[in-house]
Amino acid sequence: MDLLQDSLIRIVDTAGASDGVSLPGLYERLATDGVASFPGLRAHQRHPWHALLCQLGAVACLKAGLDAPPREAGAWAAILRALTPGFPDGEPWRLVSPADQPAFLQPPIGPVGALNAVATPDELDMLVTSRNHDLKVARMADAAPDDWLFALVALQTSEGFLGAGNFGVSRMNGGFANRPGVGLAPPGGIGAHIFRDIHRLIKAFDDVLERFGEYEPEGPALLWLQPWNGETSMPRKGLHPWYIEICRRVRLVSDGDRLSARVGNSKAMRVFMDKAEAGITGDPWTPVVADERGRRALTVDARGFDYRRLSAILFQSGIEPALLQRFGEGEAGPGWSLLCRATARGQGKTEGHHERRVPIPSKAAARMKAGELPALAELAQARIREAGFVRSALRFGLMTLFQNGPDRDGFDPRDPSSARRAESFLDRFQAEIDRDFFEALFREVEEASADARRTARIAWLEDLYRRGRDTVLRGAASSTPRSTMRSHRALVRAEENYRRAFYGAKDLDLYFRKVSDAA
C-alpha cells in the first residue's frame, strides 16, 4: 500500500467517472482541475486533506528548487520521493511499514503489540466529531485504504486534546481550540484551489521565514520520519515553516487486505507549543485575533461562521488575515470566494462542523486588493447594527404577541416569560439575516452612485422587515395555541407594534419617515 505507486485514493472526475490514483497521479489530475470529489472524504476531513496536499506539494517544490508545481505524475513522484532520501524502499509513503520504520503520518514507535487496538478508521478519526455527526463509532467495517488515509490526516494534523495521554497539534490556541481553514478559493474546482495555494506557499516562503525567525529553510518538514517514544516534545524552532505535524503515536497494521490500527499514549505534545504563543505558528489558513487581550490564533466556536464573525474575518476588523486569505499578485476578478471551514471543539464534546463559502464579486475583490478594507469593514458594521435594530423591533412584536396583544398601558417590556419565548424565534430571524447578508452587502458595493447604494440599503432593510413579519412573527403566531379571537387580536397588535418600532426607529430615520402615533 504505497501512496507513491499504488492507486489507493478514490476520486470522481469532472466527467462523473470513478477512478483510483496514486499520490503523484492525484497531483497530475489536480493540475488540470480534473477531480470533482473524493468519495471517502467526510466533511470534517476536507480542510485537513486540502492543507496536507498543499503543504506537502509546497515543501516538495521548495526542496526541489521549483518556483511552480509540476503537472506530470512522474515529476511529482520524483520530488516527493526526494523528501525521504534515507528510505530507498519508500517506507514513509506506505500505509503499513515495519514498526521501527516510518509509515505515512506514522512515526517509528517500536513494538505495537501492547498498544490499543482500533478496528475501523472512524474509531481512529476525531471521535467526538463522529458522535456529533450522529455517526456510530466503528461503523466502517469494510473500509477502503483511503478511509484510513483520510482518518490519519484528520487525526494527526487537526486533532486537539482528548484527555491524559492524548495531546493535540501545535497549530491551534490550546487543546480545546481548533485548526480553522480560512482562505480564498479561485474560480474552478478542487484542483484549481489546491494549486493556487501551493503557488502562494512557494511564493510566500521567504517572507514567512523573515516574519517567523524560529523556522529554518532546510528544517524538518515531514515530522513522521523521526522516531517518537512519547516521552519528549520536538521544539518548533528549526522546523520548516510548512511542517506537517503528527500528534499521536499511531501505526496501521494489516491482516491480509484488512487494515486496523494500534494507538499509544504520550506524555507530551509532539511539537511543543508554549501557552504564551497562543497557537500562532504562521499556519497559512489560520487568521489571528488581535484585541485588548492580545494576539491569538482564531478559534471557531459553536456559532461557526455567522455573518458577524465572518465580517470581521473577511474585512479584517480586529482579525489579522491568514496568508491564503489575501489576494496575491495577479489574483482577484470574477469567480473568487472566501472559503471557511472549522470543527468547533469543547471539553468532551464537539460543537459542529462549520463550512461556509462567500462569493466575492469583482468590484468588491478589487477594492479589497486595493486596500479599501476599512471602508468595507465600516459598511459591514453599519449593516450589522441596522440588522440589530430590526431584531429589536421584532422582539417588541414577539413580546406583544406572547403577552396576548395588550394595549400600550398593559405591555410589560420586562416580562420574563414573553422575553424568554421570543428568543428562539429571534434566533430564527438571525438565520434570516445570515442567509444572504453578504450577497446584499456586495450588491450595495457594486452600485456606482450614492443614490443607488442608498436604495439598495433600504431594499435590504425592508426585505428583512418583511421576513421578520411573514416568516418569524406569523410563524410564532401559528405555532402558539390560543382562541381564534384572542389570536387574531394578538397578531394584529404584534404586527402593528413591530411596524411602528421598525419604521419609527431613531437609528433608521436616515432611511424612513417615522410612523406617527396616529398612523
C-alpha positions in Angstrom: 0.0 0.0 0.0 2.4 2.6 -1.3 0.9 6.0 -1.9 3.6 6.9 -4.5 2.9 3.8 -6.6 -0.5 2.3 -5.8 -3.9 3.7 -6.9 -5.2 3.9 -3.3 -7.0 7.2 -3.5 -10.5 7.1 -4.9 -11.7 10.0 -6.9 -14.7 11.0 -9.1 -13.5 13.0 -12.1 -15.3 16.0 -13.6 -17.0 13.8 -16.1 -18.5 11.7 -13.3 -16.3 8.7 -13.7 -14.8 6.9 -10.7 -11.2 6.0 -10.6 -8.3 5.3 -8.2 -5.0 7.2 -8.3 -1.6 7.3 -6.5 -0.5 10.5 -4.8 1.6 11.6 -7.8 -1.3 10.7 -10.1 -3.6 12.7 -7.9 -1.4 15.8 -8.3 -1.4 15.3 -12.1 -5.3 15.2 -12.1 -5.4 18.2 -9.8 -3.1 20.2 -12.1 -5.8 20.0 -14.8 -8.6 20.6 -12.3 -9.9 17.2 -13.2 -11.1 16.0 -9.7 -14.7 16.6 -8.7 -14.7 14.8 -5.4 -13.2 12.1 -3.1 -15.9 9.6 -2.3 -14.3 8.5 1.0 -13.7 12.1 2.3 -16.0 13.2 5.1 -17.0 16.8 5.7 -14.7 17.5 8.7 -11.8 15.9 6.8 -11.9 18.3 3.8 -9.7 21.1 5.2 -7.1 18.7 6.8 -6.8 16.9 3.4 -6.6 20.2 1.5 -4.0 21.5 3.8 -1.9 18.3 3.7 -1.9 18.3 -0.1 -0.9 22.0 -0.2 1.8 21.8 2.4 3.3 18.6 1.0 3.2 20.0 -2.5 4.9 23.2 -1.5 7.6 21.5 0.6 8.4 19.2 -2.3 8.7 22.0 -4.7 10.8 24.2 -2.4 13.2 21.4 -1.6 13.5 20.7 -5.3 14.1 24.4 -6.1 11.0 24.8 -8.2 9.1 28.0 -8.3 5.9 26.4 -9.6 4.4 22.9 -9.0 4.9 20.3 -11.8 2.0 19.0 -13.8 3.0 15.4 -14.5 2.8 12.4 -12.2 6.4 11.4 -12.9 7.8 14.7 -11.8 5.6 14.6 -8.7 6.8 11.1 -7.8 10.5 12.3 -8.1 10.2 15.3 -5.9 8.1 13.6 -3.3 10.5 10.7 -3.1 13.4 13.1 -2.8 11.9 14.3 0.5 12.8 10.9 2.1 16.3 10.1 0.8 17.2 7.9 3.7 14.4 5.4 2.8 15.2 3.9 -0.6 12.4 1.4 -0.2 9.8 4.2 0.3 8.6 3.2 3.8 7.4 6.8 4.8 4.9 6.7 1.9 3.3 3.4 2.8 0.2 3.0 4.9 1.9 0.0 6.5 5.6 -0.4 7.3 7.6 -2.2 9.9 7.1 -0.5 13.3 10.7 0.6 13.6 10.4 2.4 10.3 8.2 5.4 9.5 4.9 4.9 7.6 2.8 7.7 6.1 1.9 10.1 9.0 3.1 7.4 11.4 6.4 7.8 13.3 8.6 4.8 14.3 7.4 3.8 17.8 8.8 0.3 18.2 6.7 -2.8 19.1 2.9 -2.2 18.8 1.6 -5.4 20.5 0.7 -3.7 23.8 -0.9 -0.7 22.2 -4.7 -0.1 22.0 -6.3 -1.8 19.0 -8.5 0.3 16.7 -10.6 -1.7 14.3 -12.0 1.0 11.9 -10.9 4.4 10.6 -13.8 6.3 12.1 -12.8 4.9 15.5 -9.3 6.3 14.8 -10.6 9.6 13.5 -11.9 12.5 15.6 -14.2 10.5 17.8 -16.1 13.4 19.3 -16.8 14.7 15.8 -18.2 11.3 14.9 -20.7 11.4 17.8 -21.6 15.0 16.9 -22.5 14.0 13.3 -24.7 11.1 14.5 -22.3 8.5 13.1 -21.8 5.3 15.0 -18.2 4.8 16.0 -16.7 1.8 14.3 -19.3 1.6 11.6 -16.8 1.4 8.7 -16.1 -2.3 9.0 -15.4 -2.6 5.2 -13.2 0.4 5.0 -11.0 1.2 1.9 -7.4 2.2 2.3 -8.2 5.8 1.7 -10.7 5.8 4.5 -7.7 5.1 6.8 -5.7 7.7 5.0 -8.2 10.4 5.5 -8.7 9.5 9.1 -5.0 9.6 9.7 -4.7 13.0 8.1 -7.6 14.5 10.2 -6.3 13.0 13.4 -2.6 13.8 13.0 -2.9 17.3 11.6 -6.0 18.7 13.2 -6.9 16.9 16.5 -7.0 18.6 19.8 -6.6 17.4 23.4 -8.7 14.4 24.3 -7.7 13.6 27.9 -4.5 12.4 29.5 -2.0 11.0 27.0 -3.9 12.3 24.0 -2.3 15.6 23.1 -3.3 17.8 20.1 -1.5 19.7 17.4 0.6 22.8 17.8 -1.4 24.8 15.2 -4.2 25.8 17.5 -4.7 28.0 20.5 -4.9 25.3 23.2 -6.2 21.7 23.4 -9.9 22.6 23.2 -9.5 25.0 20.3 -9.4 24.0 16.6 -7.4 24.5 13.5 -9.6 26.5 11.1 -9.3 26.7 7.4 -9.8 30.2 6.0 -8.7 31.1 2.5 -9.6 32.4 -0.9 -10.7 30.0 -3.5 -10.2 30.8 -7.2 -12.6 30.1 -10.0 -12.7 26.4 -10.7 -12.7 23.3 -8.6 -10.7 21.3 -6.1 -7.5 21.3 -8.2 -7.6 25.0 -9.0 -7.8 25.7 -5.3 -5.0 23.4 -4.3 -2.6 24.5 -7.0 -3.4 28.2 -6.2 -2.5 27.6 -2.6 0.7 25.7 -3.5 1.8 28.6 -5.7 1.2 31.0 -2.9 3.0 28.9 -0.3 6.0 28.8 -2.6 6.0 32.5 -3.3 5.5 33.5 0.4 8.2 31.2 1.7 11.0 33.8 2.2 8.6 36.4 3.8 7.4 33.8 6.3 11.0 32.8 7.2 11.6 36.5 7.9 8.5 37.0 9.9 8.9 33.8 11.9 12.6 33.8 12.8 12.4 30.4 14.5 11.9 28.5 11.3 14.7 27.2 9.0 14.5 26.8 5.2 16.1 23.3 5.4 14.4 22.3 8.6 12.4 19.1 9.1 9.0 19.2 7.4 7.7 15.6 7.5 7.7 15.1 11.2 6.6 11.4 11.0 10.1 10.5 9.8 11.7 10.7 13.2 11.1 8.1 16.0 8.9 9.1 18.9 8.8 7.3 22.2 6.0 9.6 23.5 8.2 11.0 26.3 9.5 14.2 24.8 8.4 17.1 22.5 10.1 18.5 19.4 10.7 22.3 19.5 9.2 24.4 16.8 12.4 26.3 16.4 14.4 24.9 13.5 11.4 23.3 11.7 10.4 24.1 8.1 7.6 26.8 8.0 5.2 24.4 6.3 5.9 21.5 8.6 3.4 18.6 8.5 3.0 17.5 12.1 1.7 14.5 13.9 0.1 14.5 17.3 -0.5 10.8 18.1 1.6 7.6 18.3 -0.4 5.6 15.7 0.5 2.6 13.5 -1.6 0.9 10.9 -1.2 -2.9 10.7 -2.5 -5.3 8.1 -4.0 -8.8 8.2 -4.1 -9.7 4.6 -6.0 -7.0 2.8 -7.7 -5.8 6.1 -6.3 -2.8 7.9 -6.5 -1.9 11.6 -4.6 0.4 13.9 -2.6 0.4 17.1 -2.6 3.6 19.1 -0.4 4.5 22.0 -0.5 7.4 24.5 2.2 10.0 25.0 3.4 12.1 27.9 4.0 15.2 25.8 2.9 17.0 22.7 4.9 16.0 19.6 5.6 19.7 18.7 5.9 21.8 21.8 3.8 25.0 21.9 4.2 27.4 24.7 0.9 28.7 26.0 2.0 32.3 25.6 2.4 31.7 21.8 -1.4 31.3 21.7 -1.3 28.9 18.7 0.4 31.5 16.3 2.6 29.3 14.1 2.2 31.0 10.7 -0.4 28.4 9.7 -1.4 29.8 6.3 -5.1 29.1 6.8 -5.4 30.5 10.4 -6.3 34.1 11.0 -5.0 35.8 14.1 -7.3 37.6 16.5 -5.8 40.9 17.7 -7.7 42.7 20.5 -7.3 44.1 24.0 -6.5 40.5 25.2 -3.5 40.3 22.8 -2.9 38.2 19.7 -4.0 34.6 19.4 -4.9 32.1 16.7 -8.6 32.2 15.7 -10.8 29.6 17.4 -14.2 29.0 15.9 -16.9 28.2 18.5 -20.4 26.8 18.1 -21.6 29.9 16.3 -19.5 28.9 13.4 -19.0 31.4 10.7 -22.1 33.6 11.3 -22.3 36.9 9.5 -20.8 38.9 12.4 -17.7 36.7 12.8 -17.3 36.4 9.0 -17.5 40.1 8.6 -14.6 40.5 11.0 -12.6 37.8 9.2 -13.4 39.0 5.6 -12.8 42.7 6.2 -10.0 42.2 8.8 -11.8 44.0 11.7 -9.8 43.0 14.7 -8.7 39.8 13.0 -5.4 39.6 11.0 -5.9 37.7 7.8 -4.5 34.3 7.1 -1.8 34.2 4.4 -4.0 32.4 2.0 -6.9 34.7 2.7 -5.1 37.6 0.9 -5.2 38.2 -2.8 -1.8 37.6 -4.4 -0.3 39.2 -7.4 -2.4 38.7 -10.5 -5.4 37.5 -8.4 -8.9 39.0 -8.0 -11.5 39.1 -10.7 -14.7 37.2 -11.3 -15.3 33.8 -9.6 -13.3 34.2 -6.4 -14.8 33.3 -3.0 -13.8 33.1 0.7 -14.0 29.5 2.0 -14.1 29.0 5.7 -14.1 25.6 7.5 -13.7 24.5 11.1 -14.8 21.8 13.5 -15.8 23.5 16.8 -14.5 21.8 19.9 -15.4 21.8 23.6 -14.4 19.8 26.7 -15.6 16.3 25.9 -17.8 17.4 23.0 -17.8 18.7 19.5 -20.0 21.7 18.7 -20.5 21.1 15.0 -18.6 21.2 11.7 -19.0 24.6 10.1 -18.3 25.4 6.5 -19.2 28.5 4.5 -18.4 29.9 1.1 -18.9 33.6 0.4 -18.6 34.6 -3.3 -16.8 37.9 -3.7 -17.9 39.9 -6.8 -15.2 41.5 -9.0 -15.7 45.1 -7.8 -15.5 44.1 -4.1 -12.5 41.9 -4.8 -10.7 44.8 -6.5 -11.5 47.1 -3.5 -10.2 44.5 -1.1 -7.0 44.0 -3.0 -6.6 47.8 -3.3 -6.5 48.2 0.5 -10.1 49.6 0.9 -10.8 47.1 3.7 -11.5 49.8 6.4 -14.3 51.3 4.3 -15.8 47.8 3.6 -15.5 46.9 7.3 -17.3 50.1 8.2 -20.1 49.3 5.8 -20.4 45.8 7.2 -20.5 47.1 10.8 -23.2 49.6 9.8 -25.4 46.8 8.3 -24.8 44.6 11.4 -26.0 47.4 13.6 -29.0 48.1 11.5 -29.9 44.4 11.4 -29.8 44.6 15.2 -32.3 47.5 15.1 -34.7 45.3 13.0 -34.2 42.5 15.5 -35.1 44.8 18.4 -38.3 45.9 16.6 -39.2 42.3 16.0 -38.6 41.4 19.7 -41.1 44.1 20.6 -43.6 42.5 18.2 -43.0 39.0 19.5 -43.3 40.0 23.2 -46.6 41.7 22.3 -47.8 38.5 20.7 -46.8 36.4 23.7 -48.5 38.8 26.1 -51.7 38.2 24.1 -51.7 41.6 22.4 -52.1 44.1 25.3 -52.8 47.8 24.8 -49.9 50.2 25.3 -50.5 50.6 29.0 -50.7 46.9 29.5 -47.5 45.9 27.8 -44.7 44.9 30.1 -41.2 45.3 28.4 -39.6 43.4 31.3 -41.9 40.4 31.3 -39.5 37.4 31.6 -41.9 34.8 30.2 -42.6 36.6 26.8 -38.9 37.6 26.6 -37.8 34.0 27.0 -40.3 32.7 24.5 -39.3 35.4 22.0 -35.6 34.3 22.0 -36.0 31.1 20.0 -37.9 33.0 17.3 -35.3 35.7 17.3 -32.7 33.0 16.6 -34.7 32.1 13.5 -34.5 35.8 12.5 -30.7 35.7 13.0 -30.6 32.9 10.5 -32.7 35.0 8.1 -30.2 37.9 8.4 -27.3 35.4 7.9 -28.8 33.7 4.9 -27.9 36.5 2.4 -26.1 39.1 4.4 -23.0 39.2 2.2 -24.9 38.9 -1.1 -26.9 42.0 -0.1 -23.8 43.9 1.1 -22.0 43.2 -2.1 -25.0 44.4 -4.1 -24.6 47.7 -2.4 -20.8 47.7 -3.0 -21.4 47.1 -6.7 -23.6 50.1 -7.2 -22.0 53.1 -8.9 -23.8 56.0 -7.2 -24.6 57.1 -3.7 -28.3 57.2 -4.5 -28.2 53.6 -5.9 -26.4 52.4 -2.8 -28.9 54.1 -0.5 -31.7 52.4 -2.5 -30.0 49.1 -2.1 -29.7 49.6 1.7 -33.4 50.5 2.0 -34.4 47.5 -0.1 -32.4 45.2 2.2 -33.8 46.6 5.4 -37.4 46.4 4.1 -36.8 42.8 3.0 -35.5 42.0 6.5 -38.6 43.6 7.9 -41.0 41.6 5.7 -39.1 38.3 6.5 -39.4 39.1 10.2 -43.1 39.6 9.8 -44.0 36.9 7.4 -41.7 34.1 8.5 -40.9 34.8 12.1 -43.8 36.7 13.7 -46.6 35.0 11.8 -44.8 31.7 12.3 -44.8 32.3 16.0 -48.5 33.1 16.0 -49.4 29.9 14.1 -47.4 27.8 16.5 -48.9 29.2 19.6 -52.3 27.8 20.6 -54.9 30.3 21.7 -58.6 31.1 21.0 -59.2 32.5 17.5 -60.4 35.9 18.6 -57.6 36.4 21.0 -55.1 35.0 18.5 -56.2 37.5 15.8 -56.1 40.4 18.2 -52.7 39.5 19.5 -51.2 39.1 16.0 -52.7 42.4 14.7 -51.3 44.3 17.7 -48.0 42.5 17.4 -47.6 43.3 13.7 -48.6 46.9 14.4 -46.0 47.3 17.2 -43.4 45.7 15.0 -44.2 48.1 12.2 -44.1 51.1 14.4 -40.9 50.1 16.0 -39.2 49.4 12.7 -40.3 52.5 10.7 -40.1 54.7 13.8 -36.6 53.6 15.0 -34.5 56.6 15.6 -31.4 54.8 14.2 -33.2 54.1 10.9 -34.6 57.6 10.5 -31.9 58.2 7.8 -33.9 55.8 5.6 -37.6 56.0 6.7 -40.1 58.7 7.6 -41.2 57.9 11.1 -44.6 56.4 11.6 -46.6 58.8 13.8 -48.7 57.6 16.7 -51.8 58.4 14.7 -50.8 56.3 11.7 
